[in-house]
Amino acid sequence: DGGITQSPKYLFRKEGQNVTLSCEQNLNHDAMYWYRQDPGQGLRLIYYSQIVNDFQKGDIAEGYSVSREKKESFPLTVTSAQKNPTAFYLCASSPTRPGELFFGEGSRLTVL
Amino acid sequence: AQRVTQPEKLLSVFKGAPVELKCNYSYSGSPELFWYVQYSRQRLQLLLRHISRESIKGFTADLNKGETSFHLKKPFAQEEDSAMYYCALHNQAGTALIFGKGTTLSVSS
């Protein structure tokens, strides 16, 4: 079954802890993206990667980090430096030039 | 800077009524614009893009460069159209999409 898989769906974290969200795709897409979705804020771009071993900051990259060691995988780490990490995180992929983004089901992170 | 503005957080209409979801953008150059939709308990997905000039599920959107708008329209709303709608724009480098804050469409009978 092709598509984008995000895990976990729900994650709880204590303040001060780093947490990594997984995103895997088997669509053979070059580009992958992380967005944060908050009520009333829409989708805001955190990081994106056009190709393996390369990534760029989006509008709200502070407190986040990513890696792109494999074409299929683009994990997002929410670090303790992120001041307001409780949110819904969406991963997406697309062919090199973004037109149709294919989204995962999302991961909801709650910081206790 | 590139920006997408969706002025309405919520739009409520009755079944059979016309629908117009507003989207305005700021961009220098030739923009590429999209509408994405998220139905309840489903993934966010592409609804339509301006370059294809097609109608999807009865929805159309025309790019108006003079008014910098890309409003989404449907002549007769259906209950199954109830969803969150996002307007999106390519960033200047063409490497990512910038989304608006979204409009919730509620269609009631």
Backbone of each chain as ProteinMPNN parsed JSONL, in Angstrom:
{"seq_chain_A": "DGGITQSPKYLFRKEGQNVTLSCEQNLNHDAMYWYRQDPGQGLRLIYYSQIVNDFQKGDIAEGYSVSREKKESFPLTVTSAQKNPTAFYLCASSPTRPGELFFGEGSRLTVL", "coords_chain_A": {"N_chain_A": [[0.851, -1.188, 0.0], [0.861, 2.02, -1.067], [2.197, 5.205, 0.025], [2.323, 7.751, 2.579], [3.637, 7.323, 5.741], [3.213, 8.078, 9.056], [4.542, 8.039, 12.319], [4.72, 8.088, 15.93], [1.061, 8.059, 16.17], [-0.002, 9.392, 18.327], [1.635, 11.117, 20.91], [3.175, 11.631, 23.989], [4.999, 13.848, 25.99], [7.397, 14.816, 28.391], [8.251, 18.019, 29.677], [11.335, 19.365, 28.577], [12.321, 17.134, 27.371], [13.571, 15.61, 24.408], [11.958, 14.618, 21.369], [11.324, 12.339, 18.729], [9.702, 12.311, 15.643], [8.475, 10.07, 13.284], [8.62, 9.73, 9.719], [7.828, 8.127, 6.834], [8.022, 7.277, 3.389], [6.855, 5.574, 0.467], [6.64, 6.329, -2.116], [8.513, 7.031, -3.867], [9.242, 9.681, -4.012], [11.119, 12.676, -4.399], [11.099, 14.965, -2.768], [10.405, 16.024, 0.569], [8.448, 17.085, 3.401], [7.828, 18.91, 6.453], [5.144, 20.041, 8.295], [3.482, 22.12, 10.659], [0.42, 22.044, 12.31], [-1.843, 24.117, 13.718], [-4.772, 25.093, 15.535], [-6.537, 27.665, 13.956], [-4.228, 28.685, 12.911], [-3.486, 27.503, 10.611], [-1.399, 25.689, 8.282], [1.982, 25.548, 8.945], [5.248, 25.8, 7.708], [7.921, 23.787, 8.656], [10.426, 22.367, 8.156], [12.023, 21.372, 5.086], [12.951, 19.093, 2.478], [14.647, 18.671, -0.476], [16.155, 16.759, -1.603], [18.113, 13.812, -0.949], [20.249, 14.009, 1.907], [20.161, 16.742, 2.095], [18.57, 19.676, 3.292], [16.246, 22.303, 4.093], [15.465, 25.17, 6.107], [12.198, 26.019, 7.158], [9.511, 28.301, 7.787], [9.237, 28.219, 10.563], [11.429, 26.983, 11.974], [12.898, 26.993, 14.333], [13.926, 25.279, 17.207], [13.481, 22.794, 16.247], [14.748, 19.876, 14.51], [16.012, 18.062, 11.68], [16.715, 15.189, 9.575], [17.963, 13.721, 6.568], [18.762, 11.051, 5.524], [18.064, 8.932, 3.992], [16.143, 8.392, 1.037], [13.546, 7.632, 1.527], [12.889, 8.427, 4.077], [12.265, 10.901, 6.571], [12.786, 12.056, 9.343], [11.61, 14.009, 12.118], [12.838, 15.888, 14.754], [11.726, 17.12, 17.749], [12.924, 19.411, 19.784], [13.982, 20.24, 23.164], [14.25, 22.892, 23.107], [12.181, 23.978, 21.723], [9.603, 26.111, 22.224], [6.836, 25.915, 22.413], [5.689, 23.152, 21.93], [3.466, 21.492, 21.765], [1.287, 20.236, 19.498], [-0.134, 19.448, 16.252], [1.435, 17.495, 13.907], [2.323, 17.369, 10.55], [3.478, 15.396, 7.9], [4.69, 15.407, 4.563], [5.054, 14.515, 1.086], [6.422, 14.989, -2.216], [6.784, 14.979, -5.821], [9.744, 16.42, -7.283], [9.236, 19.227, -7.829], [7.008, 20.998, -5.948], [3.65, 20.365, -6.217], [1.291, 18.658, -6.158], [1.037, 17.708, -2.998], [1.498, 14.884, -0.972], [0.051, 13.813, 1.876], [0.718, 12.603, 5.204], [-1.021, 10.918, 7.925], [-0.636, 12.307, 10.191], [0.846, 13.342, 13.352], [0.151, 13.675, 16.721], [1.425, 15.629, 19.154], [1.804, 15.991, 22.564], [2.824, 17.962, 25.18], [3.524, 17.492, 28.493]], "CA_chain_A": [[0.0, 0.0, 0.0], [1.744, 3.167, -1.175], [1.784, 6.408, 0.703], [3.141, 8.352, 3.632], [3.315, 6.766, 7.054], [3.768, 8.811, 10.184], [4.379, 7.385, 13.626], [3.432, 7.549, 16.348], [-0.084, 8.945, 15.962], [-0.114, 10.199, 19.54], [2.87, 11.066, 21.683], [3.214, 12.508, 25.143], [6.39, 14.101, 26.354], [7.598, 15.736, 29.511], [9.062, 19.191, 29.346], [12.767, 19.136, 28.655], [12.694, 15.936, 26.623], [13.485, 15.617, 22.955], [11.147, 13.535, 20.826], [11.472, 12.224, 17.282], [8.544, 11.842, 14.892], [8.905, 9.345, 12.094], [7.882, 9.896, 8.473], [8.345, 7.242, 5.802], [7.216, 7.248, 2.165], [7.264, 4.613, -0.554], [6.151, 6.865, -3.38], [9.704, 7.386, -4.643], [9.29, 11.124, -4.171], [12.379, 13.283, -3.976], [10.921, 16.025, -1.776], [9.602, 15.75, 1.765], [8.157, 18.325, 4.138], [7.166, 18.874, 7.743], [4.306, 21.182, 8.641], [2.821, 22.113, 11.954], [-0.953, 22.512, 12.153], [-2.447, 24.587, 14.958], [-6.085, 25.709, 15.286], [-6.506, 29.085, 13.641], [-2.925, 29.072, 12.348], [-3.242, 26.819, 9.35], [-0.191, 24.865, 8.22], [3.216, 26.335, 8.88], [6.345, 24.963, 7.248], [9.019, 23.666, 9.625], [11.615, 22.023, 7.378], [11.761, 20.584, 3.899], [14.124, 18.492, 1.859], [14.43, 18.427, -1.906], [16.97, 15.632, -2.045], [18.809, 13.155, 0.159], [21.386, 14.701, 2.514], [20.007, 18.191, 1.999], [17.284, 20.155, 3.788], [16.187, 23.743, 4.304], [14.554, 25.633, 7.136], [10.979, 26.691, 6.769], [9.203, 29.538, 8.509], [9.237, 28.068, 12.026], [12.379, 25.89, 12.22], [13.563, 27.079, 15.637], [13.526, 24.255, 18.161], [13.298, 21.541, 15.518], [15.841, 19.431, 13.658], [15.645, 16.974, 10.778], [17.782, 14.542, 8.83], [17.461, 13.062, 5.356], [19.82, 10.108, 5.163], [17.495, 8.037, 2.993], [15.079, 9.025, 0.262], [12.24, 7.248, 2.041], [12.679, 8.784, 5.468], [12.53, 12.305, 6.92], [12.359, 12.204, 10.733], [11.618, 15.339, 12.734], [13.072, 15.897, 16.199], [11.251, 18.29, 18.479], [13.879, 19.51, 20.883], [13.526, 20.947, 24.358], [14.313, 24.327, 22.822], [10.925, 24.418, 21.119], [8.898, 26.693, 23.374], [5.432, 25.523, 22.434], [5.712, 22.005, 21.016], [2.182, 20.783, 21.675], [0.703, 20.556, 18.186], [-0.356, 18.368, 15.298], [2.512, 17.586, 12.937], [2.019, 16.704, 9.286], [4.565, 15.14, 6.965], [4.212, 15.293, 3.187], [6.082, 14.328, 0.071], [5.986, 15.358, -3.568], [7.845, 15.004, -6.816], [10.701, 17.476, -6.986], [8.61, 20.534, -7.735], [5.765, 20.737, -5.217], [2.352, 20.711, -6.756], [0.457, 17.827, -5.322], [1.663, 17.131, -1.826], [0.822, 13.72, -0.399], [0.203, 13.979, 3.315], [0.485, 11.528, 6.147], [-2.183, 11.098, 8.799], [-0.282, 13.243, 11.24], [1.234, 12.922, 14.699], [-0.234, 14.685, 17.712], [2.374, 15.679, 20.266], [1.351, 16.737, 23.737], [3.851, 18.12, 26.213], [2.856, 17.528, 29.799]], "C_chain_A": [[0.888, 1.24, 0.0], [1.25, 4.344, -0.389], [2.797, 6.889, 1.712], [2.695, 7.775, 4.964], [4.009, 7.577, 8.127], [3.548, 8.01, 11.457], [5.188, 8.131, 14.676], [2.295, 8.519, 16.041], [-0.238, 9.894, 17.139], [1.158, 10.018, 20.36], [2.787, 12.074, 22.811], [4.663, 12.65, 25.587], [6.426, 15.023, 27.553], [8.439, 16.906, 29.033], [10.533, 18.867, 29.505], [13.252, 17.925, 27.89], [12.632, 16.201, 25.126], [12.605, 14.454, 22.515], [11.292, 13.534, 19.315], [10.217, 11.627, 16.669], [9.027, 11.223, 13.589], [8.013, 9.664, 10.9], [8.567, 9.057, 7.394], [7.419, 7.289, 4.583], [7.765, 6.219, 1.182], [6.754, 5.016, -1.929], [7.29, 7.24, -4.322], [9.78, 8.892, -4.934], [10.615, 11.667, -3.676], [12.193, 14.222, -2.782], [10.038, 15.575, -0.622], [9.532, 17.004, 2.623], [7.59, 17.996, 5.524], [6.424, 20.183, 7.955], [3.766, 20.992, 10.046], [1.435, 22.722, 11.754], [-1.51, 22.867, 13.523], [-3.796, 25.211, 14.644], [-5.945, 27.203, 15.043], [-5.205, 29.575, 13.028], [-2.665, 28.441, 10.995], [-2.032, 25.912, 9.428], [1.014, 25.779, 8.1], [4.394, 25.397, 8.623], [7.488, 24.977, 8.252], [10.338, 23.446, 8.898], [11.166, 21.33, 6.098], [13.082, 20.13, 3.287], [13.802, 18.174, 0.411], [15.148, 17.169, -2.377], [17.668, 15.049, -0.822], [20.027, 13.971, 0.583], [21.34, 16.211, 2.362], [18.634, 18.572, 2.532], [17.396, 21.654, 4.067], [15.192, 24.07, 5.413], [13.321, 26.247, 6.49], [10.766, 27.926, 7.624], [9.356, 29.426, 10.016], [10.188, 26.954, 12.452], [12.984, 25.897, 13.625], [13.018, 26.031, 16.603], [13.262, 22.899, 17.531], [14.589, 21.169, 14.787], [15.357, 18.256, 12.82], [16.908, 16.327, 10.226], [17.154, 13.911, 7.59], [18.578, 12.162, 4.83], [19.365, 9.129, 4.096], [16.364, 8.753, 2.272], [13.722, 8.793, 0.916], [11.905, 7.871, 3.385], [13.067, 10.231, 5.761], [12.052, 12.537, 8.353], [12.517, 13.633, 11.245], [11.844, 15.183, 14.23], [12.591, 17.22, 16.769], [12.125, 18.394, 19.711], [13.285, 20.27, 22.06], [13.577, 22.457, 24.156], [13.048, 24.864, 22.179], [9.996, 24.848, 22.25], [7.445, 26.241, 23.484], [5.224, 24.317, 21.526], [4.39, 21.262, 20.878], [1.472, 21.199, 20.407], [0.461, 19.274, 17.419], [0.661, 18.556, 14.181], [2.173, 16.746, 11.708], [3.27, 16.581, 8.433], [3.965, 14.992, 5.578], [5.383, 15.016, 2.263], [5.522, 14.761, -1.279], [7.114, 15.065, -4.547], [8.643, 16.296, -6.663], [10.069, 18.856, -6.865], [7.244, 20.36, -7.095], [4.541, 21.232, -5.954], [1.367, 19.948, -5.927], [1.312, 17.242, -4.212], [0.821, 15.96, -1.343], [1.107, 13.741, 1.099], [0.039, 12.669, 4.068], [-0.727, 11.831, 7.003], [-1.885, 12.011, 9.974], [0.108, 12.584, 12.547], [0.863, 14.038, 15.664], [0.687, 14.569, 18.913], [1.79, 16.537, 21.378], [2.466, 16.771, 24.76], [3.171, 18.337, 27.55], [3.607, 18.43, 30.774]], "O_chain_A": [[1.599, 1.485, 0.975], [0.052, 4.49, -0.15], [3.962, 6.492, 1.702], [1.502, 7.749, 5.269], [5.229, 7.743, 8.115], [2.504, 7.386, 11.645], [6.216, 8.734, 14.365], [2.541, 9.674, 15.691], [-0.568, 11.066, 16.96], [1.684, 8.912, 20.485], [2.381, 13.22, 22.615], [5.439, 11.695, 25.56], [5.58, 15.904, 27.702], [9.233, 16.785, 28.1], [10.932, 18.18, 30.445], [14.457, 17.705, 27.769], [11.758, 16.921, 24.641], [12.516, 13.434, 23.199], [11.373, 14.592, 18.69], [9.728, 10.585, 17.105], [9.874, 11.78, 12.89], [6.804, 9.845, 11.046], [9.741, 9.261, 7.086], [6.196, 7.334, 4.72], [8.975, 6.02, 1.079], [6.476, 4.176, -2.784], [7.058, 7.708, -5.437], [10.309, 9.314, -5.962], [11.168, 11.199, -2.68], [13.038, 14.266, -1.888], [9.062, 14.848, -0.806], [10.416, 17.86, 2.586], [6.964, 16.957, 5.731], [6.982, 21.271, 7.819], [3.616, 19.876, 10.543], [1.285, 23.768, 11.122], [-1.632, 22.001, 14.389], [-3.955, 25.809, 13.579], [-5.315, 27.916, 15.825], [-5.087, 30.746, 12.667], [-1.715, 28.814, 10.307], [-1.676, 25.424, 10.5], [1.052, 26.673, 7.253], [4.513, 24.34, 9.243], [7.966, 26.039, 8.65], [11.26, 24.254, 9.015], [10.071, 20.772, 6.032], [14.149, 20.689, 3.537], [12.818, 17.5, 0.11], [14.805, 16.588, -3.407], [17.797, 15.71, 0.208], [20.738, 14.541, -0.245], [22.363, 16.884, 2.486], [17.648, 17.885, 2.266], [18.488, 22.193, 4.248], [14.216, 23.352, 5.631], [13.386, 26.891, 5.443], [11.72, 28.522, 8.124], [9.582, 30.434, 10.687], [9.796, 26.071, 13.215], [13.532, 24.882, 14.057], [11.807, 25.912, 16.793], [12.861, 21.96, 18.218], [15.414, 22.031, 14.484], [14.422, 17.549, 13.195], [18.014, 16.843, 10.385], [15.961, 13.608, 7.571], [19.239, 12.468, 3.838], [20.187, 8.561, 3.378], [15.706, 9.623, 2.843], [12.848, 9.659, 0.864], [10.745, 7.848, 3.798], [14.077, 10.725, 5.258], [11.009, 13.158, 8.555], [13.433, 14.358, 10.855], [11.129, 14.436, 14.898], [12.998, 18.294, 16.325], [12.06, 17.537, 20.591], [12.214, 20.868, 21.953], [13.011, 23.212, 24.947], [12.861, 26.078, 22.097], [9.647, 24.05, 23.12], [6.899, 26.202, 24.586], [4.637, 24.453, 20.453], [4.225, 20.474, 19.947], [1.097, 22.36, 20.245], [0.798, 18.177, 17.865], [0.75, 19.628, 13.58], [1.792, 15.581, 11.813], [4.024, 17.54, 8.266], [2.845, 14.501, 5.436], [6.542, 15.248, 2.607], [4.31, 14.882, -1.457], [8.269, 14.92, -4.146], [8.203, 17.192, -5.943], [10.336, 19.578, -5.904], [6.399, 19.648, -7.637], [4.436, 22.417, -6.271], [0.678, 20.521, -5.082], [2.185, 16.405, -4.443], [-0.407, 16.033, -1.309], [2.26, 13.692, 1.526], [-0.672, 11.76, 3.638], [-1.381, 12.861, 6.838], [-2.802, 12.439, 10.675], [-0.243, 11.436, 12.819], [1.214, 15.199, 15.453], [0.721, 13.546, 19.595], [1.342, 17.661, 21.15], [2.99, 15.731, 25.159], [2.353, 19.242, 27.714], [3.19, 18.581, 31.922]]}, "seq_chain_B": "AQRVTQPEKLLSVFKGAPVELKCNYSYSGSPELFWYVQYSRQRLQLLLRHISRESIKGFTADLNKGETSFHLKKPFAQEEDSAMYYCALHNQAGTALIFGKGTTLSVSS", "coords_chain_B": {"N_chain_B": [[7.159, 39.544, 0.758], [5.953, 36.202, 0.421], [2.537, 35.447, 0.834], [-0.491, 34.013, 2.005], [-3.852, 34.676, 2.302], [-6.749, 33.849, 3.955], [-9.695, 35.052, 4.596], [-11.947, 34.223, 6.034], [-12.76, 32.315, 8.826], [-14.75, 30.502, 9.261], [-17.382, 29.285, 7.297], [-20.718, 29.087, 6.829], [-23.309, 27.48, 5.191], [-26.456, 26.708, 3.573], [-27.569, 23.599, 2.234], [-27.494, 23.335, -1.269], [-27.123, 26.017, -1.684], [-25.08, 28.649, -3.128], [-21.473, 28.625, -2.949], [-18.608, 30.402, -1.896], [-15.323, 30.444, -1.253], [-12.919, 32.461, 0.029], [-9.694, 33.558, -1.126], [-6.766, 35.305, -0.952], [-3.639, 36.494, -2.176], [-0.144, 37.333, -1.826], [2.543, 37.952, -3.861], [5.458, 38.095, -5.789], [5.861, 37.984, -9.139], [5.006, 35.15, -11.215], [2.45, 33.443, -9.894], [1.816, 30.148, -8.516], [-0.991, 28.472, -7.657], [-3.065, 26.674, -5.326], [-5.769, 24.638, -4.113], [-6.413, 22.886, -1.19], [-8.019, 20.218, 0.596], [-9.476, 19.035, 3.606], [-11.25, 16.525, 4.748], [-13.382, 15.317, 7.398], [-11.625, 13.213, 9.551], [-9.945, 12.373, 7.535], [-7.057, 12.437, 5.378], [-5.242, 15.393, 4.547], [-5.672, 16.657, 1.302], [-5.063, 17.284, -2.194], [-7.25, 19.457, -3.883], [-7.711, 21.141, -6.157], [-5.746, 22.761, -8.745], [-4.532, 25.816, -10.075], [-3.369, 25.846, -12.587], [-4.35, 23.73, -13.998], [-6.951, 24.249, -14.508], [-9.42, 22.953, -14.065], [-12.534, 21.399, -13.084], [-13.336, 20.112, -10.007], [-15.23, 17.89, -8.21], [-17.308, 19.625, -8.581], [-16.302, 22.061, -7.871], [-14.655, 25.109, -8.725], [-11.932, 27.31, -9.47], [-10.658, 30.428, -10.142], [-7.813, 32.148, -11.182], [-7.135, 35.419, -10.438], [-5.197, 37.806, -11.353], [-5.137, 40.559, -11.222], [-6.654, 41.231, -8.968], [-5.294, 39.75, -7.206], [-6.292, 37.211, -6.347], [-7.754, 33.984, -5.633], [-10.273, 32.584, -5.54], [-12.419, 29.993, -4.35], [-15.098, 28.276, -5.759], [-18.472, 27.059, -5.808], [-21.471, 26.204, -7.311], [-23.723, 24.952, -6.144], [-23.953, 23.9, -3.033], [-23.168, 20.862, -1.273], [-23.892, 18.554, 1.401], [-21.768, 16.847, 1.837], [-19.625, 18.383, 1.192], [-18.731, 19.645, 3.389], [-15.981, 20.554, 5.22], [-12.469, 21.281, 5.948], [-10.84, 23.832, 4.252], [-7.963, 24.726, 2.507], [-6.039, 27.251, 1.068], [-3.2, 27.476, -1.042], [0.166, 28.385, -1.937], [2.963, 28.446, -4.104], [6.251, 28.88, -2.766], [8.732, 31.491, -3.26], [11.031, 30.345, -4.315], [10.004, 28.124, -5.401], [10.056, 25.722, -4.087], [8.548, 24.817, -1.988], [5.271, 24.704, -0.436], [3.21, 27.36, 0.65], [0.786, 27.806, 3.026], [-2.545, 29.056, 3.628], [-4.551, 30.088, 6.496], [-6.779, 28.581, 6.536], [-10.231, 27.687, 5.938], [-13.177, 26.714, 7.424], [-15.75, 24.962, 6.055], [-19.151, 24.612, 6.442], [-21.892, 22.778, 5.65], [-25.274, 22.647, 5.821], [-28.457, 20.952, 6.078]], "CA_chain_B": [[7.12, 38.144, 1.174], [4.766, 35.503, -0.046], [1.543, 35.287, 1.883], [-1.827, 33.59, 1.593], [-4.844, 35.136, 3.271], [-8.114, 33.35, 3.873], [-10.29, 35.947, 5.595], [-13.036, 33.606, 6.792], [-12.431, 31.089, 9.562], [-15.89, 29.598, 9.151], [-18.419, 29.656, 6.354], [-21.862, 28.183, 6.995], [-24.319, 27.657, 4.153], [-27.433, 25.639, 3.461], [-27.468, 22.713, 1.075], [-28.045, 23.92, -2.477], [-26.729, 27.419, -1.811], [-23.735, 28.827, -3.715], [-20.368, 28.746, -1.991], [-17.381, 31.04, -2.341], [-14.283, 30.5, -0.221], [-12.01, 33.498, -0.46], [-8.252, 33.414, -0.963], [-5.953, 36.355, -1.547], [-2.228, 36.163, -2.043], [0.869, 38.314, -2.182], [3.623, 37.212, -4.526], [6.054, 38.835, -6.907], [6.124, 37.029, -10.206], [3.856, 34.352, -11.635], [2.163, 32.505, -8.801], [1.13, 28.874, -8.724], [-1.912, 28.386, -6.521], [-3.72, 25.39, -5.125], [-6.711, 24.444, -3.017], [-6.365, 21.591, -0.524], [-9.208, 19.981, 1.411], [-9.345, 18.006, 4.647], [-12.526, 16.042, 5.264], [-13.283, 14.782, 8.748], [-10.938, 11.93, 9.719], [-9.202, 12.005, 6.333], [-5.824, 13.185, 5.17], [-5.254, 16.58, 3.698], [-5.448, 16.236, -0.078], [-5.211, 18.32, -3.211], [-8.548, 19.557, -4.525], [-7.438, 21.567, -7.524], [-4.651, 23.702, -8.947], [-5.021, 26.789, -11.051], [-2.844, 25.637, -13.936], [-5.092, 22.689, -14.706], [-8.214, 24.878, -14.9], [-10.437, 21.918, -14.108], [-13.541, 21.406, -12.034], [-13.268, 18.897, -9.199], [-16.375, 17.795, -7.292], [-18.145, 20.795, -8.815], [-15.588, 23.273, -7.468], [-13.751, 25.76, -9.661], [-11.221, 28.458, -8.918], [-10.004, 31.209, -11.187], [-6.76, 33.047, -10.726], [-7.325, 36.812, -10.841], [-3.935, 38.459, -11.007], [-5.393, 41.964, -10.905], [-7.125, 41.297, -7.592], [-4.468, 38.769, -6.466], [-7.228, 36.32, -5.662], [-7.946, 32.631, -6.164], [-11.434, 32.157, -4.768], [-12.972, 28.676, -4.67], [-16.536, 28.454, -5.915], [-19.323, 25.941, -6.191], [-22.8, 26.801, -7.452], [-24.73, 24.331, -5.28], [-23.217, 23.159, -1.996], [-23.69, 19.596, -0.779], [-23.466, 18.308, 2.78], [-20.46, 16.186, 1.831], [-18.573, 19.388, 0.989], [-18.291, 20.144, 4.701], [-14.56, 20.209, 5.396], [-11.558, 22.416, 6.081], [-10.253, 24.137, 2.954], [-6.747, 25.537, 2.574], [-5.453, 27.799, -0.141], [-1.745, 27.366, -0.926], [0.942, 29.104, -2.945], [4.383, 28.122, -4.15], [7.158, 29.916, -2.304], [9.421, 32.155, -4.375], [11.994, 29.423, -4.915], [9.288, 26.996, -5.996], [10.498, 24.501, -3.42], [7.613, 24.404, -0.937], [3.982, 25.385, -0.469], [2.81, 28.191, 1.776], [-0.647, 27.629, 3.203], [-3.325, 29.988, 4.413], [-4.971, 29.586, 7.799], [-7.87, 27.651, 6.332], [-11.633, 28.046, 6.166], [-14.061, 25.574, 7.647], [-17.042, 25.061, 5.373], [-20.192, 23.783, 7.035], [-23.093, 22.764, 4.823], [-26.356, 21.993, 6.566], [-29.691, 20.748, 5.292]], "C_chain_B": [[5.847, 37.489, 0.67], [3.804, 35.286, 1.113], [0.231, 34.843, 1.265], [-2.803, 33.984, 2.69], [-6.201, 34.52, 2.965], [-8.888, 34.077, 4.967], [-11.355, 35.316, 6.473], [-12.542, 32.363, 7.508], [-13.506, 30.045, 9.334], [-16.896, 30.164, 8.161], [-19.539, 28.628, 6.468], [-22.906, 28.502, 5.932], [-25.311, 26.506, 4.226], [-27.182, 24.849, 2.184], [-28.166, 23.363, -0.116], [-27.674, 25.374, -2.695], [-25.356, 27.511, -2.488], [-22.685, 29.045, -2.621], [-19.219, 29.494, -2.654], [-16.428, 31.152, -1.161], [-13.193, 31.427, -0.742], [-10.538, 33.178, -0.161], [-7.58, 34.575, -1.678], [-4.489, 36.054, -1.286], [-1.36, 37.377, -2.31], [2.082, 37.551, -2.691], [4.17, 38.076, -5.645], [6.437, 37.827, -7.975], [4.857, 36.287, -10.577], [3.554, 33.291, -10.583], [1.596, 31.178, -9.299], [0.3, 28.621, -7.48], [-2.686, 27.087, -6.534], [-4.807, 25.529, -4.053], [-6.568, 23.004, -2.516], [-7.588, 21.464, 0.374], [-8.913, 18.87, 2.424], [-10.727, 17.676, 5.162], [-12.307, 15.426, 6.637], [-12.653, 13.392, 8.731], [-10.239, 11.45, 8.448], [-7.948, 12.871, 6.229], [-6.079, 14.433, 4.349], [-4.915, 16.152, 2.272], [-5.684, 17.394, -1.031], [-6.619, 18.286, -3.785], [-8.371, 20.009, -5.977], [-6.294, 22.569, -7.549], [-5.002, 24.614, -10.11], [-4.53, 26.481, -12.457], [-3.641, 24.584, -14.701], [-6.469, 23.173, -15.137], [-9.333, 23.849, -15.021], [-11.433, 22.114, -12.973], [-13.484, 20.061, -11.319], [-14.417, 18.926, -8.204], [-17.256, 19.033, -7.405], [-17.505, 22.116, -8.434], [-14.723, 23.794, -8.613], [-13.054, 26.905, -8.936], [-10.493, 29.139, -10.053], [-8.986, 32.15, -10.591], [-7.022, 34.438, -11.295], [-6.099, 37.586, -10.412], [-4.147, 39.926, -10.624], [-5.822, 42.147, -9.458], [-6.303, 40.396, -6.673], [-5.363, 37.84, -5.653], [-7.321, 34.981, -6.384], [-9.099, 32.015, -5.377], [-11.974, 30.829, -5.28], [-14.495, 28.78, -4.69], [-17.222, 27.144, -6.264], [-20.75, 26.468, -6.242], [-23.841, 26.241, -6.489], [-24.024, 23.451, -4.252], [-23.951, 21.885, -1.596], [-23.16, 19.359, 0.634], [-22.085, 17.668, 2.831], [-19.314, 17.142, 1.513], [-18.057, 19.948, 2.312], [-16.886, 19.63, 4.991], [-13.783, 21.474, 5.708], [-10.87, 22.605, 4.73], [-9.061, 25.079, 3.141], [-6.356, 25.994, 1.176], [-3.93, 27.771, 0.032], [-1.073, 27.972, -2.146], [2.364, 28.583, -2.926], [5.191, 29.237, -3.508], [7.974, 30.42, -3.493], [10.389, 31.222, -5.082], [11.314, 28.247, -5.612], [9.604, 25.678, -5.333], [9.556, 24.021, -2.339], [6.308, 25.172, -1.113], [3.772, 26.169, 0.818], [1.297, 28.122, 1.857], [-1.271, 28.819, 3.936], [-3.781, 29.336, 5.702], [-6.179, 28.655, 7.696], [-9.239, 28.232, 6.63], [-12.424, 26.77, 6.353], [-15.386, 25.841, 6.939], [-18.012, 24.091, 6.026], [-21.448, 23.91, 6.194], [-24.167, 21.979, 5.56], [-27.614, 21.913, 5.711], [-30.842, 21.542, 5.879]], "O_chain_B": [[4.81, 38.134, 0.514], [4.216, 34.979, 2.232], [-0.117, 35.241, 0.154], [-2.603, 33.663, 3.862], [-6.729, 34.655, 1.861], [-8.749, 33.747, 6.145], [-11.638, 35.827, 7.557], [-11.976, 31.463, 6.888], [-13.218, 28.853, 9.227], [-17.218, 31.352, 8.181], [-19.326, 27.439, 6.228], [-23.333, 29.648, 5.791], [-25.053, 25.476, 4.847], [-26.657, 25.366, 1.198], [-29.279, 23.874, 0.004], [-27.889, 25.91, -3.781], [-24.567, 26.569, -2.431], [-22.968, 29.565, -1.542], [-18.894, 29.256, -3.817], [-16.696, 31.865, -0.194], [-12.623, 31.206, -1.81], [-10.192, 32.621, 0.881], [-7.802, 34.795, -2.869], [-4.146, 35.428, -0.283], [-1.796, 38.336, -2.948], [2.579, 36.63, -2.042], [3.408, 38.718, -6.368], [7.242, 36.927, -7.736], [3.754, 36.747, -10.284], [4.325, 32.347, -10.409], [0.979, 31.105, -10.362], [0.835, 28.563, -6.373], [-2.93, 26.485, -7.58], [-4.758, 26.422, -3.207], [-6.598, 22.047, -3.29], [-8.128, 22.461, 0.854], [-8.202, 17.908, 2.134], [-11.316, 18.445, 5.923], [-11.188, 15.059, 6.995], [-13.089, 12.508, 7.994], [-9.97, 10.258, 8.299], [-7.811, 13.891, 6.904], [-7.021, 14.5, 3.56], [-3.983, 15.378, 2.057], [-6.4, 18.347, -0.723], [-7.127, 17.22, -4.134], [-8.827, 19.34, -6.905], [-5.923, 23.146, -6.527], [-5.705, 24.202, -11.033], [-5.205, 26.821, -13.429], [-3.604, 24.557, -15.931], [-7.088, 22.585, -16.024], [-10.106, 23.879, -15.979], [-11.204, 22.883, -12.039], [-13.574, 19.006, -11.948], [-14.56, 19.882, -7.442], [-17.881, 19.443, -6.426], [-18.093, 23.176, -8.646], [-14.136, 23.019, -9.368], [-13.536, 27.399, -7.917], [-9.792, 28.493, -10.832], [-9.259, 32.857, -9.621], [-7.118, 34.603, -12.511], [-5.973, 37.977, -9.251], [-3.415, 40.466, -9.796], [-5.409, 43.1, -8.797], [-6.596, 40.298, -5.482], [-5.209, 37.704, -4.439], [-7.013, 34.863, -7.57], [-8.915, 31.045, -4.642], [-11.987, 30.57, -6.484], [-15.104, 29.305, -3.758], [-16.656, 26.26, -6.907], [-21.193, 27.12, -5.297], [-24.743, 26.963, -6.062], [-23.549, 22.366, -4.587], [-25.181, 21.833, -1.582], [-22.118, 19.892, 1.016], [-21.318, 17.916, 3.761], [-18.15, 16.746, 1.561], [-17.047, 20.652, 2.336], [-16.64, 18.423, 5.003], [-14.329, 22.577, 5.734], [-10.378, 21.644, 4.139], [-9.148, 26.088, 3.84], [-6.347, 25.209, 0.228], [-3.427, 28.013, 1.129], [-1.654, 28.061, -3.228], [2.915, 28.307, -1.86], [4.867, 30.413, -3.676], [7.917, 29.857, -4.586], [10.554, 31.293, -6.3], [11.959, 27.474, -6.321], [9.44, 24.622, -5.943], [9.738, 22.922, -1.813], [6.248, 26.161, -1.844], [4.105, 25.715, 1.913], [0.606, 28.355, 0.865], [-0.625, 29.49, 4.742], [-3.451, 28.184, 5.98], [-6.552, 28.013, 8.678], [-9.392, 29.136, 7.451], [-12.349, 25.855, 5.534], [-16.053, 26.841, 7.207], [-17.731, 22.899, 6.147], [-22.003, 24.998, 6.04], [-23.992, 20.804, 5.879], [-27.811, 22.682, 4.77], [-31.955, 21.496, 5.355]]}, "name": "protein", "num_of_chains": 2, "seq": "DGGITQSPKYLFRKEGQNVTLSCEQNLNHDAMYWYRQDPGQGLRLIYYSQIVNDFQKGDIAEGYSVSREKKESFPLTVTSAQKNPTAFYLCASSPTRPGELFFGEGSRLTVLAQRVTQPEKLLSVFKGAPVELKCNYSYSGSPELFWYVQYSRQRLQLLLRHISRESIKGFTADLNKGETSFHLKKPFAQEEDSAMYYCALHNQAGTALIFGKGTTLSVSS"}
